[in-house]
Amino acid sequence: MTDATTGSGTSPRDLTRLTAVRMADGLAAGEFTSVELTQAHLDRIERLNPALNAFLLVDADGALAAARAVDEARTAGEELPRLAGVPVAVKDIACTQGLTTTAGSRMLEHFVPPYDATIVTRLRDARMPILGKTNMDEFAMGSSTEHSAFGPTRNPWDLERIPGGSGGGSSAAVAAFLAPLAIGSDTGGSIRQPAAVTGTVGTKPTYGGVSRYGVIALASSLDQIGPCARTVVDAALLHEVLAGHDPLDSTSIDAPVPPVVAAATGTRDLTGLRVGVVKEISGKGFQPGVLTRFQEALDHLRALGAEIVEVSCPHFVYAMAAYYLILPSEASSNLARYDAMRYGLRVAPDGSPSAEQVMATSRDAGFGDEVKRRIILGTYALSSGYYDAYYGQAQKVRTLIADDFRAAFEQADVLVSPTAPTTAFRIGDKMEDPMAMYLNDIATIPANLAGIPGMSIPSGLADEDGLPAGIQLLAPAMEDQRLYAVGAALEARLAQEQGGPVIDRLPEVPETAPEPGRHTAAGTTQEGTA
Amino acid sequence: MSNLSRDDVAHVAMLARIQLEDHELDRLAGQLDQIVDWVGQVNEVAAADVPPMSHPLPLVNVTRPDEVRPSLTAEQALANAPDAEDGRFGVPRILDEE
């Protein structure tokens, strides 16, 4: 684990370059205060967020007040949690009391939650200053953050490219050193794919491992909250802050949290570990540079003592189709709550409209194209006469995919694949072709369908474009610690072989964004011509 | 083969209470037809005797003790309402005009 300051030519006082572990240690040792640390991040956000659009809201006062309280408690000799004073960013999908929470949608542009999500309460209990709320595809529907109603987030590696999605705000913030840690949500890859294309680490825990109370729902049988970080051990520390049973979430697992921090800081020797390469998601249609880094990662795993075996999950070829029936069906039901009556946008047509007409007009005005596409698709898949052929059949395919995983985990302790088929694509490239956008998540979706945990760590930079690629690790349900043990060992080996962590090769982030791409212009004029 | 016509999309959109404008229908109808055709692949899988999976966890009837606990005040609950009156949500008419 490299935990010294990263990058050359940075001032030793550039606190934002430290890992979260190093920040926590520095705070505990009195090398700097949480106010200094938090202010350093706020300064960097102020300088770079206009170009990146990673944060939709920055809560400087709230973050500094929390930091000051931690510093005072520390001076008073109070015993504090490990990450006390280390700032964090929260995806705008989690409710924060008194802080506008939009889910990237016009529908909730002015929504101020009256309560905190459980995960936000846990961050506050861990005494972590909350820097603000990060941008996302509207209601987490997308793989590029271009579907945000508030403009796309830009990838700090290349401002003309996407930072992944739906959690592109969180991944860009962590990659650009605007925050050491961030919260993401992963329904089909929205933590892992953004991590892959920004050279960062992201984990989707076991389904039910982290509470979703107060998190705006997309597809309830798939959604999971997890950590975004720059190193595996940093992710593990945040994972343990977030995870654990919550009586307010009926789908939360009432069992001990997997020991992820111990795993991330344990042995680097993988002797005897069986690593399965999933044939169906590790080749066809993947960018050559992504595959090269993946093959090298397999060699490194071998060098660490692991045995590599090929496994086949024959039903994975149907995972995308099943997912794009199950997700829209559940989303169409979850998003029915935006009825313009109790909260959210209300737009009334002229005259004396009925409640029903007001609902329909408001939902047309408040939702973007991708949300409309998925609600309509889901409504259709659930409608009488089509249910058996679409939603019902997709649920059966889901069973077969979970069975494929069960069989694969009899041959291997963890499974691996590239996280995403390509490096970050250009803003605007896939906006007119929803199906091309969907294919970004081909390797991440099966884990959500089965409810198992997954992690993405950087595998290096692709030769053809110099952009980050990711390797995905998958483990059986409630075996999240396996991801952290293997992830930390591979991360250390890759850093050793590649001359340092991938994130150290991040170029200087420009303070101004290039001219708006096609999408930015189109996205702000929803009433424009088709 | 077209699965989903422009009229079908308009109908389903109204079931979902979304009043699409004409130019939106023009754009979305073709895309949705293509997507419906593609997701229909799930029917290539012989799964007649496979049980459906609705959820990853085998949970049933998770309940909590039926105890009175603090909740939002009326003011908090109404704070985000587009319209409120006398401690209640203000809504448009729900009956026909005649």
Interface residues (C-beta under 8 A of the other chain):
Chain A: H110 F111 V112 P114 Y115 Y207 G208 S221 P247 S250 T251 I253 H315 Y318 A321 A322 Y324 L325 S332 A336 D339 A340 M341 R342 Y343 G344 L345 R346 A348 S352 P353 S354 A355 E356 Q357 V358 M359 A360 T361 R363 D364 F367 D369 K372 R373 I375 I376 L377 T379 Y380 A381 S383 A389 Y390 G392 Q393 A394 Q395 K396 V397 R398 T399 L400 A402 P434 M435 A450 G451 A477 T529 A530
Chain B: L4 D8 V9 V12 A13 M14 L15 A16 R17 I18 Q19 L20 E21 H23 E24 D26 R27 L28 Q31 L32 Q34 I35 V36 W38 V39 G40 Q41 V42 N43 E44 V45 A47 V50 P51 P52 M53 S54 H55 P56 L57 L59 V62 R64 L72 Q76 A77 A79 N80 A81 P82 D83 F89 V91 P92 R93 I94 L95 D96 E97
